[in-house]
Amino acid sequence: METKKIGIMAFILIVVIGGALSSSHSPFMENLTDKLPITIGYIFLISLFVERAIEIFLSAWRSEGADKLDLSIAQATEELKEAKNQQSKKDITKKLNDLKKNRMNYSAKSRIQALWIGLIISVLIASVGVRILGTIVDITNMQAIQKSLFTGVDILLTSAVLAGGSDAINKLMKIFNSFMITTNNKIKNN
Protein backbone atom coordinates (compact mmCIF):
# COMPACT_ATOMS: atom_id res chain seq x y z
CA MET A 1 0.00 0.00 0.00
CA GLU A 2 1.20 3.49 -0.76
CA THR A 3 2.62 5.59 2.05
CA LYS A 4 0.16 8.40 1.29
CA LYS A 5 -2.85 6.06 1.63
CA ILE A 6 -1.50 4.63 4.88
CA GLY A 7 -0.98 8.15 6.20
CA ILE A 8 -4.52 9.21 5.29
CA MET A 9 -6.02 6.08 6.84
CA ALA A 10 -3.97 6.55 10.03
CA PHE A 11 -5.02 10.20 10.21
CA ILE A 12 -8.72 9.33 9.86
CA LEU A 13 -8.43 6.54 12.44
CA ILE A 14 -6.73 8.82 14.94
CA VAL A 15 -9.34 11.55 14.46
CA VAL A 16 -12.21 9.08 14.91
CA ILE A 17 -10.69 7.45 18.01
CA GLY A 18 -9.68 10.81 19.46
CA GLY A 19 -13.14 12.23 18.88
CA ALA A 20 -14.82 9.19 20.46
CA LEU A 21 -12.65 9.28 23.57
CA SER A 22 -12.35 12.97 24.21
CA SER A 23 -15.48 14.70 25.38
CA SER A 24 -13.60 17.74 26.61
CA HIS A 25 -10.21 19.33 26.18
CA SER A 26 -7.49 19.27 28.80
CA PRO A 27 -6.29 22.64 30.03
CA PHE A 28 -2.67 23.63 30.13
CA MET A 29 -0.93 23.71 33.49
CA GLU A 30 -0.93 26.92 35.46
CA ASN A 31 2.17 29.11 35.12
CA LEU A 32 2.97 27.50 31.78
CA THR A 33 5.10 30.44 30.67
CA ASP A 34 7.32 29.80 33.70
CA LYS A 35 7.43 26.01 33.32
CA LEU A 36 7.88 25.68 29.55
CA PRO A 37 11.36 27.23 29.26
CA ILE A 38 12.57 25.03 32.13
CA THR A 39 11.03 21.94 30.50
CA ILE A 40 12.60 22.77 27.14
CA GLY A 41 15.93 23.38 28.90
CA TYR A 42 15.79 19.95 30.56
CA ILE A 43 14.83 18.28 27.28
CA PHE A 44 17.72 20.10 25.58
CA LEU A 45 20.12 18.81 28.22
CA ILE A 46 18.80 15.26 27.91
CA SER A 47 19.06 15.43 24.12
CA LEU A 48 22.74 16.34 24.50
CA PHE A 49 23.19 13.18 26.58
CA VAL A 50 21.34 11.15 23.94
CA GLU A 51 23.52 12.60 21.17
CA ARG A 52 26.66 11.73 23.11
CA ALA A 53 25.42 8.18 23.76
CA ILE A 54 24.69 7.78 20.04
CA GLU A 55 28.23 8.93 19.23
CA ILE A 56 29.69 6.39 21.65
CA PHE A 57 27.62 3.48 20.32
CA LEU A 58 28.20 4.44 16.70
CA SER A 59 31.93 4.94 17.24
CA ALA A 60 32.21 1.51 18.79
CA TRP A 61 30.38 -0.15 15.90
CA ARG A 62 31.25 1.93 12.84
CA SER A 63 34.51 3.90 13.31
CA GLU A 64 36.87 1.15 12.24
CA GLY A 65 35.09 0.64 8.91
CA ALA A 66 34.95 4.38 8.25
CA ASP A 67 38.65 4.76 9.07
CA LYS A 68 39.57 1.93 6.70
CA LEU A 69 37.57 3.45 3.87
CA ASP A 70 39.08 6.90 4.52
CA LEU A 71 42.58 5.40 4.45
CA SER A 72 41.84 3.58 1.19
CA ILE A 73 40.56 6.82 -0.36
CA ALA A 74 43.68 8.70 0.77
CA GLN A 75 45.93 5.96 -0.64
CA ALA A 76 44.07 5.89 -3.96
CA THR A 77 44.31 9.69 -4.18
CA GLU A 78 48.10 9.46 -3.72
CA GLU A 79 48.30 6.65 -6.30
CA LEU A 80 46.41 8.85 -8.76
CA LYS A 81 48.89 11.71 -8.25
CA GLU A 82 51.80 9.35 -8.91
CA ALA A 83 50.23 7.51 -11.87
CA LYS A 84 52.35 7.73 -15.01
CA ASN A 85 50.14 6.60 -17.89
CA GLN A 86 46.54 7.20 -18.88
CA GLN A 87 45.40 3.61 -18.31
CA SER A 88 46.74 3.66 -14.74
CA LYS A 89 45.04 7.00 -14.10
CA LYS A 90 41.79 5.66 -15.52
CA ASP A 91 41.95 2.49 -13.40
CA ILE A 92 42.85 4.38 -10.24
CA THR A 93 40.14 6.98 -10.88
CA LYS A 94 37.55 4.19 -11.16
CA LYS A 95 38.89 2.62 -7.96
CA LEU A 96 38.77 6.01 -6.20
CA ASN A 97 35.20 6.68 -7.36
CA ASP A 98 34.13 3.22 -6.14
CA LEU A 99 35.78 3.85 -2.78
CA LYS A 100 34.06 7.24 -2.44
CA LYS A 101 30.72 5.65 -3.32
CA ASN A 102 31.32 2.94 -0.69
CA ARG A 103 32.23 5.62 1.86
CA MET A 104 29.07 7.57 1.05
CA ASN A 105 26.95 4.41 1.45
CA TYR A 106 28.75 3.61 4.70
CA SER A 107 27.98 7.10 6.02
CA ALA A 108 24.34 6.80 4.99
CA LYS A 109 24.03 3.49 6.80
CA SER A 110 25.68 5.03 9.87
CA ARG A 111 23.13 7.90 9.85
CA ILE A 112 20.27 5.41 9.70
CA GLN A 113 21.77 3.42 12.56
CA ALA A 114 22.27 6.63 14.55
CA LEU A 115 18.63 7.51 14.03
CA TRP A 116 17.46 4.10 15.27
CA ILE A 117 19.83 4.15 18.24
CA GLY A 118 18.60 7.65 19.14
CA LEU A 119 14.99 6.64 18.78
CA ILE A 120 15.42 3.54 20.97
CA ILE A 121 17.26 5.50 23.67
CA SER A 122 14.66 8.28 23.48
CA VAL A 123 11.74 5.86 23.79
CA LEU A 124 13.39 4.34 26.86
CA ILE A 125 13.88 7.79 28.39
CA ALA A 126 10.29 8.84 27.68
CA SER A 127 8.96 5.49 28.92
CA VAL A 128 10.55 5.94 32.33
CA GLY A 129 8.82 9.29 32.76
CA VAL A 130 10.77 12.09 31.10
CA ARG A 131 8.09 13.64 28.91
CA ILE A 132 7.09 16.94 27.38
CA LEU A 133 3.29 17.06 27.16
CA GLY A 134 2.72 15.71 30.66
CA THR A 135 4.56 18.68 32.12
CA ILE A 136 2.47 21.26 30.29
CA VAL A 137 -1.03 19.69 30.10
CA ASP A 138 -3.24 19.00 33.11
CA ILE A 139 -4.55 15.43 32.69
CA THR A 140 -6.21 15.05 36.09
CA ASN A 141 -9.76 15.15 34.66
CA MET A 142 -9.13 12.71 31.81
CA GLN A 143 -10.74 9.29 31.62
CA ALA A 144 -8.39 6.33 32.22
CA ILE A 145 -8.24 5.33 28.55
CA GLN A 146 -7.69 8.93 27.52
CA LYS A 147 -4.82 9.19 30.01
CA SER A 148 -3.28 6.03 28.54
CA LEU A 149 -3.54 7.38 25.01
CA PHE A 150 -2.19 10.74 26.16
CA THR A 151 0.79 8.99 27.74
CA GLY A 152 1.41 7.04 24.53
CA VAL A 153 1.30 10.20 22.44
CA ASP A 154 3.54 11.95 24.98
CA ILE A 155 6.10 9.13 24.77
CA LEU A 156 5.98 9.24 20.96
CA LEU A 157 6.35 13.02 20.79
CA THR A 158 9.07 13.22 23.41
CA SER A 159 10.97 10.38 21.74
CA ALA A 160 10.82 12.09 18.37
CA VAL A 161 12.02 15.39 19.84
CA LEU A 162 14.89 13.76 21.76
CA ALA A 163 15.90 11.63 18.76
CA GLY A 164 15.86 14.80 16.63
CA GLY A 165 18.74 16.11 18.68
CA SER A 166 19.67 19.26 20.50
CA ASP A 167 19.65 21.39 17.34
CA ALA A 168 15.92 20.80 16.87
CA ILE A 169 15.25 21.62 20.53
CA ASN A 170 17.41 24.73 20.26
CA LYS A 171 15.24 25.87 17.33
CA LEU A 172 12.10 25.20 19.40
CA MET A 173 13.51 27.28 22.24
CA LYS A 174 14.26 30.16 19.85
CA ILE A 175 10.70 30.05 18.49
CA PHE A 176 9.27 30.04 22.01
CA ASN A 177 11.57 32.89 23.05
CA SER A 178 10.56 34.93 19.99
CA PHE A 179 6.88 34.27 20.74
CA MET A 180 7.30 35.37 24.35
CA ILE A 181 9.15 38.56 23.36
CA THR A 182 6.46 39.42 20.78
CA THR A 183 3.68 38.73 23.27
CA ASN A 184 5.44 40.76 25.94
CA ASN A 185 5.89 43.70 23.54
CA LYS A 186 2.19 43.59 22.59
CA ILE A 187 1.21 43.66 26.27
CA LYS A 188 3.52 46.61 26.94
CA ASN A 189 2.17 48.55 23.94
CA ASN A 190 -1.49 48.14 25.02
N, C-alpha and C positions, 0 to 999 in steps of 0.2 A: 504494500500500500504506500502511496505517496506520503511524504513527510507533511505536505500541506494539508492533506485530508486528515491525517492523524492529529495534527495540531488543531484543526477546526473541530473535530469530534471531541478531543480532550477539552477544548474550551467550552463547548456546549455542555458537556457532562459536568464540568466544574461549576458552571453557572446554575444548572438545574439543581445539583446537590447543594450548592451554597444557598440558593434561594429557598430550598425545602427546609434546610436546617436553621437558617438564621431568620428569626422573626424580628430581631432588633439589632441595631448596630452597637458595637462596643466603644465606649468613650476612651479617649486618650487619658493617660495618667495626668494627675495634677502636676504642676510645675514642670511640664514637658520641656520648656525652653531651657530650664536649668539641667535637666537630666540627659537630654539628647546629646549635647556636646561631650559629656562625660562618657556616655555609652559609646559614641563613635570613637572617642579616644581609646577606650578599652579594646574595642574591636580592632582598631588600627594596630595597637600594641600586640594583640593576639595574632593578627595577620602577619606581623613581622616575624613572630615565632614560627608560624606555619611556613612562611617562605624560607626561613633558615633551615627548618627540618627537611623541607623538600630538597634544598641544596645538598644537605648531608646525605640523604638517601640516594639522590641522583648521582652525586659524586662517587659514592661507593659502588653503584651499579654501572655507571656509564662513562666515567672519566677515562679509564684505561683505553677503551675503544676509540674515544674521541682523540686522545693523545696519539694513538697509533696512526689514525687517519691523518691528523695534522702533520705528523712527522713524515709520512709517505708523500703528502702534498709538497712539503718543503723540499724533500729529496728530489722529487720529480721536477720541481721548479729549477733546482740547481742543475739537474741533468739536462734540462732544456736549454739553459744558458750555455752549457758546455758542449752541446751537440754540434757536430761538424757538418754533417750532410743533411739534405732536405728530408730523406727518408727517416733518418733518426729523429729529426725535429717533429715530423708528422706522427711517428709512432709514440714519441714521448708526450706530444700534445694530446693525443687520444687518451693515453694513460692518465695524464693530469686531469683531463675533463671527466674521465670516469671516476677518478678519486674525489674530485670536487662534488660530483653528483652523489657519490656514496656518503660523503661528509654531510651534504645537505639533507639527505634522507635520514642519516643518523641523528642529526639535530632535530629534524621534524619528529622522529620517534621519541626522542628525549623530551620534547615539549609535550607530547601527548601523555607520556608517562608522568611527567611533572604535574600535569593537570589532574590525572587520576589520583596520584599520591596526595595532592593538595585537597582534592574533593573528599577522599577517604578520611584524612586527618580532620578536615573541617566538619564532616558529618559526626565524627566521634566527639569533637569538641562541643558541637551544638547539642548532641544527644545527652551529654552529661550536664547540660544546663546553661551553657553560655549562649544566650540568644539575644536577638535584636528586638523583635516585635513584642515579646513578653515584658520587656522593660519599658515600653512606651504605650502599650494598650492595656486597659483595665479589663481583665477577663473574669472577674468575680461573679458577674451575673449571667455568664454563659451556661448553656446546658452542657452536660458531661460529654456528649458526642461532639458538640461544637468546640469545646475545650481541646479535645483530642485532635480534631482536625486543625485547629489553630496551632497547636503544638507542632504538628507535622509540617504545616506551612512555615512556621517559624524556623524549624530545623532546616528545611529546604532553603529558605531565603538566607539564613545566617551562613549555611554551608557554602552557598554560591558566592556570597560576599567575601567570606574568608578565603575561599579558593581563588577568587579573583585577585587577591593580593592587596598589598598596602597602597599601591598606586590608585586603585579603584576607590578605596576608602578615603584616601587623601582628596580625591576629586569630589566625593560626597560631602566631605567636611567643608571644602571650599564653597560648594553650592549652598549648603546650610548657612555658612557664615555670610555669604552674599545676601541670602534671603533675610537673615536676621538684621543685617545692616540696613537693607532697603526698608524693611518693616519698621525698624527703629526710626529711620529718617522720616517716614510717612507720619509716624506718631508725633514726632517733634514738630513737624510742619503744620499739624492740625491744631 
